[in-house]
Amino acid sequence: MLLFKKEREMLSLVDKHQEAVLECYELFTEGLKELNEKGLNNKVEILAKKVGEAESKADSVRHEIIQSLLKGVLLPESRRELLKLIELTDEIANKCEEIIKQICLQQIEFMEEIKPHIREITEKTRIQLIKIRELVNMVFSNMTKAHSLQDELIDIERLESEVDDEEYNAIYKLFRMKVELARKNQLKSIIADIADISDIAEDISDMLEMIMVLRKV
């Protein structure tokens, strides 16, 4: 019963971490929305700071999880799986903080032709992250039900492919604009970084799928 209680506490921490990372991403996308609608302003700077605070919160929960794992909570194979999952998920929060920080530091603004692609990339990625949170909860609490969510895994992969298309189209348009090469490369790098978050989401999805395969009875 004690072990069961510890497992429940661990699952609660994992969900808390997922929530913190999702909050970080929501603040990040809010900052990009403000940037695209009104340009660089004080609100973008404030949201960038909030993203940093949310990243710190996610990192704090990550440390809590690691400390619990060091105490031997869960079986060894589950500890390895969970540690890799947490590190991958935490990378999303790290990227959000770094991207919006660079946007503010480098005074980056997107052209009107690029903005719709940024909106699509962030919205599709947000849906991926919501689906992942649900899957993580199922995989570590109810594996039987998790196997009924195969369509969610397919959706996450489909969304990642759609994000790739949006990234390609944004960069394609960018390099056909009459803009200096240095600025093109600067914007290309930021667009790629924003789209990379979707790649991380797909990596997490692939990992969850592997766990489901290995644990299938």
C-alpha positions as CSV (number, residue, x, y, z in Angstrom):
1,M,0.0,0.0,0.0
2,L,2.9,2.3,0.8
3,L,4.5,1.7,-2.6
4,F,1.1,2.3,-4.3
5,K,0.9,5.6,-2.4
6,K,4.4,6.6,-3.5
7,E,3.5,5.7,-7.1
8,R,0.4,7.9,-6.9
9,E,2.5,10.8,-5.5
10,M,5.0,10.3,-8.3
11,L,2.3,10.4,-10.9
12,S,1.0,13.6,-9.3
13,L,4.4,15.2,-9.6
14,V,4.7,14.1,-13.2
15,D,1.4,15.7,-14.1
16,K,2.4,18.8,-12.1
17,H,5.5,19.0,-14.3
18,Q,3.5,18.5,-17.5
19,E,1.2,21.3,-16.3
20,A,4.1,23.6,-15.6
21,V,5.6,23.0,-19.1
22,L,2.2,23.5,-20.8
23,E,1.8,26.8,-18.8
24,C,5.3,27.9,-20.0
25,Y,4.3,27.1,-23.6
26,E,0.9,29.0,-23.3
27,L,2.8,32.1,-22.0
28,F,5.3,31.7,-24.8
29,T,2.6,31.6,-27.5
30,E,0.8,34.6,-25.8
31,G,4.1,36.5,-26.1
32,L,4.3,35.6,-29.8
33,K,0.7,36.6,-30.4
34,E,1.4,40.0,-28.8
35,L,4.5,40.4,-30.8
36,N,2.7,39.6,-34.1
37,E,-0.3,41.8,-33.3
38,K,1.4,44.9,-31.8
39,G,5.1,44.5,-32.3
40,L,7.8,44.5,-29.6
41,N,6.4,46.3,-26.6
42,N,6.5,46.2,-22.8
43,K,3.9,43.4,-22.6
44,V,6.1,41.1,-24.7
45,E,9.0,41.8,-22.2
46,I,6.6,41.0,-19.3
47,L,5.5,37.8,-20.9
48,A,9.1,36.8,-21.6
49,K,9.8,37.2,-17.8
50,K,6.7,35.1,-17.0
51,V,7.9,32.4,-19.4
52,G,11.2,32.4,-17.4
53,E,9.3,32.0,-14.1
54,A,7.2,29.2,-15.5
55,E,10.4,27.5,-16.7
56,S,11.9,27.8,-13.3
57,K,8.7,26.3,-11.8
58,A,8.9,23.3,-14.2
59,D,12.6,22.9,-13.4
60,S,11.8,22.8,-9.7
61,V,9.3,20.0,-10.1
62,R,11.8,18.2,-12.3
63,H,14.2,18.2,-9.4
64,E,11.5,16.9,-7.0
65,I,10.9,14.0,-9.4
66,I,14.6,13.2,-9.6
67,Q,15.0,13.3,-5.9
68,S,12.0,10.8,-5.5
69,L,13.5,8.5,-8.1
70,L,16.9,8.6,-6.3
71,K,15.0,7.2,-3.3
72,G,14.0,4.2,-5.3
73,V,10.4,5.0,-6.1
74,L,9.2,2.8,-9.0
75,L,11.0,-0.2,-10.6
76,P,14.3,0.4,-12.3
77,E,13.0,0.2,-15.8
78,S,10.1,2.6,-14.9
79,R,12.6,5.0,-13.4
80,R,14.7,5.1,-16.6
81,E,11.6,5.7,-18.7
82,L,10.3,8.4,-16.5
83,L,13.6,10.2,-16.2
84,K,14.0,10.3,-20.0
85,L,10.4,11.5,-20.4
86,I,10.9,14.3,-17.8
87,E,14.2,15.5,-19.4
88,L,12.6,15.6,-22.9
89,T,9.5,17.5,-21.6
90,D,11.7,19.9,-19.7
91,E,13.5,20.7,-22.9
92,I,10.3,22.3,-24.2
93,A,10.2,24.8,-21.3
94,N,13.9,25.5,-21.8
95,K,13.3,26.2,-25.5
96,C,10.4,28.5,-24.8
97,E,12.5,30.6,-22.4
98,E,15.5,30.8,-24.8
99,I,13.5,31.7,-27.9
100,I,11.4,34.5,-26.4
101,K,14.6,35.8,-24.7
102,Q,16.4,35.9,-28.0
103,I,13.4,37.6,-29.6
104,C,13.5,40.4,-27.1
105,L,17.3,40.7,-27.1
106,Q,17.6,40.7,-30.9
107,Q,14.5,42.9,-31.3
108,I,13.0,40.4,-33.7
109,E,9.7,41.0,-35.5
110,F,8.1,38.9,-38.2
111,M,6.8,40.1,-41.5
112,E,3.1,40.0,-42.2
113,E,3.5,37.1,-44.7
114,I,5.3,35.0,-42.0
115,K,2.9,35.6,-39.1
116,P,0.1,33.2,-40.2
117,H,2.7,30.4,-40.3
118,I,3.9,31.2,-36.8
119,R,0.3,31.1,-35.6
120,E,-0.3,27.7,-37.2
121,I,3.0,26.3,-35.8
122,T,2.3,27.4,-32.3
123,E,-1.4,26.3,-32.3
124,K,-0.6,22.8,-33.7
125,T,2.2,22.4,-31.2
126,R,-0.1,23.4,-28.4
127,I,-2.6,20.7,-29.4
128,Q,0.3,18.2,-29.4
129,L,1.3,19.1,-25.9
130,I,-2.2,18.8,-24.6
131,K,-2.5,15.3,-26.1
132,I,0.8,14.3,-24.7
133,R,-0.2,15.3,-21.2
134,E,-3.2,13.0,-21.4
135,L,-1.1,10.1,-22.8
136,V,1.5,10.4,-20.1
137,N,-1.2,10.2,-17.4
138,M,-2.6,7.1,-19.0
139,V,0.7,5.3,-19.7
140,F,1.8,5.6,-16.1
141,S,-1.6,5.1,-14.4
142,N,-3.7,2.9,-16.7
143,M,-1.8,1.1,-19.4
144,T,-4.9,-0.8,-20.6
145,K,-6.7,2.5,-21.3
146,A,-3.5,4.0,-22.8
147,H,-3.6,1.4,-25.6
148,S,-7.0,2.7,-26.6
149,L,-5.4,6.1,-27.4
150,Q,-3.4,4.9,-30.4
151,D,-5.2,7.5,-32.5
152,E,-3.8,10.3,-30.3
153,L,-0.3,9.1,-31.2
154,I,-1.1,9.2,-34.9
155,D,-2.6,12.7,-34.4
156,I,0.6,13.9,-32.7
157,E,2.7,12.6,-35.6
158,R,0.3,14.2,-38.1
159,L,0.5,17.6,-36.4
160,E,4.3,17.4,-36.4
161,S,4.3,16.9,-40.2
162,E,1.9,19.8,-40.6
163,V,4.2,22.0,-38.5
164,D,7.1,20.9,-40.8
165,D,5.1,22.1,-43.7
166,E,4.3,25.5,-42.1
167,E,8.0,25.9,-41.2
168,Y,9.0,25.1,-44.8
169,N,6.4,27.6,-46.3
170,A,7.5,30.3,-43.9
171,I,11.2,30.0,-44.8
172,Y,10.3,29.7,-48.5
173,K,8.5,33.0,-48.4
174,L,11.2,34.6,-46.2
175,F,14.0,33.9,-48.7
176,R,12.0,35.3,-51.6
177,M,11.5,38.7,-49.8
178,K,13.7,41.7,-50.5
179,V,15.3,41.6,-47.1
180,E,19.0,41.6,-46.2
181,L,20.5,38.1,-45.9
182,A,21.6,38.6,-42.3
183,R,18.0,39.3,-41.3
184,K,16.7,36.4,-43.3
185,N,19.1,34.0,-41.5
186,Q,18.2,35.5,-38.1
187,L,14.5,34.9,-38.7
188,K,15.1,31.5,-40.2
189,S,16.9,30.4,-37.0
190,I,14.0,31.7,-34.8
191,I,11.3,30.0,-37.0
192,A,13.2,26.7,-36.9
193,D,13.6,27.0,-33.1
194,I,9.8,27.5,-32.7
195,A,9.1,24.6,-35.0
196,D,11.6,22.4,-33.1
197,I,9.3,22.3,-30.1
198,S,6.9,20.2,-32.2
199,D,9.8,17.8,-33.0
200,I,10.4,17.3,-29.3
201,A,6.7,16.6,-28.8
202,E,6.9,13.9,-31.4
203,D,10.0,12.5,-29.7
204,I,8.0,12.2,-26.5
205,S,5.1,10.6,-28.4
206,D,7.5,8.0,-29.9
207,M,8.9,7.3,-26.5
208,L,5.4,6.7,-25.0
209,E,4.6,4.5,-27.9
210,M,7.7,2.4,-27.2
211,I,6.8,2.1,-23.6
212,M,3.3,0.9,-24.5
213,V,4.8,-1.7,-26.9
214,L,7.3,-3.0,-24.3
215,R,4.7,-3.2,-21.6
216,K,1.9,-4.7,-23.7
217,V,0.8,-8.1,-22.2
